[in-house]
Each structure stands twice: as C-alpha cells, then as structure tokens.
Amino acid sequence: MKNNEVLHAIASRRSIRKFTGEDINAESISLILEAGRWAPSGLNNQPWRFMVVDALGTRERLAALTKYARIVRECAACIAVFYHHPEGYDRDKDAMAIGASIQNMLLAAHALGLGAVWLGEILNRKEEAAGVLGAGNDLELMALIALGFPAETPRGSRKDLQTLVVAPPAHDG
C-alpha cells in the first residue's frame, strides 16, 4: 500500500481530536468540499449538502449539544453534512453515498496536512443542531466533521484482515 498514493492515504489517515487552533485557508476548505462533491451516489443524485461552520459562537452552540464539545470548540472549522431530502430516492443508498462523501472529505483533509474527525454523536440532538445551523426542513444533519491542524499523532490499529473476511456458504456442485 505504501507505493500507491491513494492506498497510503487510506491506511495512514487517523481521526484527529486535538488541534493547534491555527486557521484553515479558504482554498483548503474548498478542496475538501470539492472532494466530498465527487463521491459516488445512486442515480448520481448527490443527496448531500455542506455547511462550513467557522464562527466560534456557532461552534460554541453546537458544542453544547455533544459530549465532544471540546473538539467542536477547539477545531478551526466544522463541516455540517446534511441529507437533502428533495434529492433522495432511497434512504439506505443515500446514507451510504453521504458516508462516501464524508470519507472523501476526511481523506482530502489528510492529504492537505489537516486533521479531521467524523462526529456522529451530535445526531442524538440533530434537530437542535439543525436549529442552531438554521437548516431548513429539507436538510437532515447526518454528521459534523471537525477540521484543523493536528496537535496530536494518534496511533490506530485495525483488526487482522482474516478476522474481517467471512466465507460464503459452501454449495454442492
């Protein structure tokens, strides 16, 4: 995997939960959003919408809605990722597409030397969070991505591949 840029990025990306406080430039944010835009989706419906949240006051109000408040307060910016219901056609497939979009953005942040973490716990209070963000009824919060320059180098491991691959059932002739 080390000789291939994409595979190396996938294997080396880690969730970053501590940030330096340094601002992220607009070009980097734009590149991250662009990466999210290029995710695959069923029927190419692109059911996602993004909102960049860099105002500290708004992040403080969001922080009050999650047990990961410190991360939301200390990051340079958040990207709220929404499911745009009018573009949807199948909730399960649309949710998978939005997950792919989020993963693209996490990988783009990593490739740009930034840290990021996918925060889903805030969904326990997604209606309140949507209210803080002024999201309309056609937007459902699916995740919050916290972004910033990393102030940590986390280590993470993965289960052995052999424990993750299941064998199909054996069939007679």
C-alpha positions in Angstrom: 0.0 0.0 0.0 2.9 2.3 0.6 3.8 2.7 -3.1 0.3 3.9 -4.1 -0.7 7.5 -3.0 -4.4 6.7 -2.5 -3.9 3.4 -0.7 -1.2 5.1 1.5 -3.6 7.9 2.3 -6.3 5.4 3.3 -4.0 3.5 5.5 -2.3 6.5 7.2 -5.4 8.7 7.9 -6.4 8.8 11.5 -9.1 10.7 13.4 -7.7 13.8 14.9 -9.3 15.2 18.0 -6.8 17.8 19.1 -6.0 20.9 17.0 -3.4 23.7 17.1 -6.0 26.5 16.8 -4.4 27.8 13.6 -7.0 28.9 10.9 -7.5 26.9 7.7 -7.4 28.9 4.5 -10.4 29.1 2.3 -8.7 27.2 -0.6 -8.2 24.1 1.6 -11.8 24.2 2.8 -12.9 24.5 -0.9 -10.7 21.5 -1.9 -12.2 19.4 0.9 -15.8 20.3 -0.1 -14.8 19.5 -3.7 -13.6 16.0 -2.7 -17.0 15.5 -0.9 -18.8 16.5 -4.1 -17.1 13.8 -6.1 -18.3 10.9 -4.1 -20.4 8.3 -5.8 -24.2 8.2 -5.3 -27.1 6.1 -6.5 -28.5 7.5 -9.8 -25.9 10.3 -9.3 -28.5 12.1 -7.1 -25.8 13.7 -4.9 -28.1 13.9 -1.9 -25.6 15.8 0.3 -25.4 19.4 1.2 -22.5 21.0 3.2 -22.3 24.0 5.5 -19.0 25.4 6.7 -19.2 26.5 10.3 -16.2 28.5 11.3 -17.8 31.2 13.6 -16.8 30.4 17.2 -20.2 31.5 18.5 -22.0 28.9 16.3 -19.5 26.2 17.2 -20.0 27.0 20.9 -23.8 26.5 20.5 -23.1 23.2 18.6 -20.6 22.2 21.3 -23.3 22.4 23.9 -25.2 19.6 22.1 -22.5 17.0 22.1 -20.3 15.2 24.6 -17.4 16.0 22.2 -17.8 19.7 23.0 -14.0 20.3 23.4 -13.4 19.1 19.8 -16.1 21.3 18.3 -14.8 24.4 20.3 -11.1 23.8 19.5 -11.2 22.9 15.8 -10.7 25.7 13.2 -13.9 24.9 11.4 -16.6 22.3 11.1 -18.4 21.0 8.1 -22.0 20.1 8.7 -23.1 17.4 6.3 -26.8 17.2 5.5 -29.1 14.8 3.7 -31.0 16.9 1.2 -34.4 15.1 1.2 -35.6 16.5 -2.2 -32.6 14.8 -3.9 -33.2 11.5 -2.1 -34.6 8.4 -3.7 -33.6 5.5 -1.3 -32.7 6.4 2.3 -30.2 3.5 2.8 -28.4 4.1 -0.5 -28.4 7.9 0.1 -26.9 7.4 3.6 -24.2 5.2 2.1 -23.5 7.9 -0.5 -23.3 10.6 2.2 -20.8 8.3 4.1 -18.7 8.1 1.0 -18.8 11.8 0.7 -17.6 12.2 4.3 -14.8 9.7 3.7 -13.7 11.7 0.7 -13.5 14.8 2.8 -11.6 13.1 5.5 -9.1 11.8 3.0 -8.8 15.2 1.4 -8.1 16.9 4.7 -5.4 14.3 5.4 -3.9 14.8 2.0 -3.7 18.6 2.7 -1.9 18.1 6.0 -5.0 18.8 8.1 -6.6 16.7 10.8 -10.3 15.8 10.9 -12.7 13.7 12.8 -16.2 12.5 11.9 -18.6 13.3 14.7 -21.8 11.4 14.7 -22.8 11.6 18.4 -24.3 15.0 17.9 -27.1 13.2 15.9 -28.6 12.4 19.2 -29.7 16.0 19.2 -29.8 16.6 15.4 -33.0 18.7 15.5 -31.5 21.1 18.0 -28.2 21.2 16.0 -30.2 21.9 12.7 -31.9 24.8 14.5 -28.5 26.2 15.6 -27.4 26.0 12.0 -30.6 27.5 10.6 -31.1 24.4 8.4 -34.4 24.2 6.6 -36.8 21.3 6.9 -35.4 19.7 3.7 -32.0 19.3 5.3 -31.3 16.5 7.8 -28.0 16.6 9.7 -26.0 13.4 9.1 -22.6 14.3 10.6 -20.3 17.0 11.7 -16.7 17.0 10.6 -14.3 18.9 12.8 -11.2 20.2 10.9 -7.9 21.8 12.0 -4.2 21.5 12.0 -3.3 18.4 14.1 -1.9 18.8 17.6 -1.6 15.1 18.0 -0.3 12.0 16.2 -2.7 9.3 17.1 -1.9 5.6 16.5 -4.6 3.3 15.5 -4.7 -0.3 14.5 -7.1 -2.4 12.6 -8.3 -5.9 13.1 -6.5 -8.5 11.1 -8.0 -8.9 7.7 -8.5 -12.6 8.2 -11.0 -11.8 11.0 -13.0 -9.5 8.8 -13.4 -11.6 5.8 -16.3 -14.1 6.0 -16.5 -17.1 3.8 -19.6 -17.6 1.6 -21.7 -20.8 2.2 -20.5 -23.9 0.6 -22.8 -25.2 -2.2 -23.0 -28.6 -3.7 -22.0 -28.9 -7.4 
